[in-house]
Amino acid sequence: MLPADRPATRLATRLSFLIAGFGYSCWAPLVPYTKLRLGLDEHVLGLLLLCIGIGSIVAMVVTGIVTTRHGAKPVIVASGLGLAVALVMLPLAGSVFTLGLALACFGAALGALDVAMNLHAVEVESAADRPLMSGFHALFSIGGFTGAAFMTFLLSGGVGTVPGTLVCGALMVVAMLFVAPRLLANGGAKEGPTFAVPRGLVLVIAILACITFLVEGALLDWSALLITEGGLVAVAQGGIGYMVFSVAMTAGRLTGDAVSARFGDRQTLVWGGIVALGGFAILLSASNTVVALFSFALIGLGCSNIVPVLFRRAASQTAMPASLAVASITTTGYAGILAGPAVIGFVAKAVSLHTAFWMLASLLILVPLCAAAVTARKS
């Protein structure tokens, strides 16, 4: 049995986050191609994105049961490999129905991986007895940038969507085979079920996590359409906005633990929310590519350390056992990143994509407003 505080175990945990971010973000540049290939409007595309959320939420509930009985390791390995396979299925879908099934499988694999790797990360951080969560989440951001950048590079170079996903999927499989033997065999929750309905302070943290993840999910699924249909970039470069967002988020998270130590979790939440709100305001009024990309950077920097702080606060609160709280935050948060963007599609169909993004930005106001309540109790 591998010890939790071991370089190889920390590396495997980081790579698990990297694989998840890479596989998930490979979908972003494919959205405009999928929309054009199947002739989808915003309403139908929103329904299809809902399939990702449904598959993810179902998988998250099941993951809680499986990790309790068998640990996080088998779930991380199986879902990581499944995510690679599901990615390849997306451009092969020839109808709305088959695409919906492929997206549900994609969401299920990602949902299971997200819950299991966060539970694994909590145990590794606890054993190390020092902050590691921002660094783990930074690897998800690095994967997000790398996946969007690599897929955009392939598509811009004339590589088709099917060959492109095959290449990306193969890289994910190789990485997961490296990760598997280095994960904790007993990783996972030890205090009963790993899913519980949030209550008290945990409920507030869960709502903020859901909102922040919703922002990231909306940028992944809709930012390419926002800037391509606005004439800011060509269709082949539609993933560049999410790339910039991911780079900025990565930079913020790589220094996140130091920032929180210097200024405190409360100021990190307050100013992070304010910077992200400013980025949305600039993005939705941008008239050229440079300004739009700058706004993506602001949103990424602002949001970068909100979620790591929320995870840390979830583990230190006393309203619920730490393991149940972390599992609840993970499930609720990733429900936002996966199911939430479907709502953006419905709003975009009813009004406009710009209005939907303004409504999304307004939700972020809750982060600085609730910062004091979330950080009132010391860890």
Buried (B, 14 or more C-beta within 10 A) or exposed (E): EBEBBBEEBBBBBBBBBBBBBBBBBBBBBBBBBBBEBBEBEBEBBBBBBBBBBBBBBBBBBBBBEBBBEBBBBBBBBBBBBBBBBBBBBBBEBEEBEBBBBBBBBBBBBBBBBBBBBBBBBBBBBBBBEEBBBBBBBBBBBBBBBBBBBBBBBBBBEEBEBEEBBBBBBEBBBEBBEEBBEBBBEBBBBEEEBBBBEBBEBBBBBBBBBBBBBBBBBBBBBBBBBBBBBBEBBEBBBBBBBBBBBBBBBBBBBBBBBEBBEEEBBBBBBBBBBBBBBBBBBBBBEBEEBEEBBBBBBBBBBBBBBBBBBBBBBBBBBEBBBBBBBBBBBBBBBBBBBBBBBBBBBBBBBEEEBBEBBBEBBEBBEBBBEBBEEBBEEEE
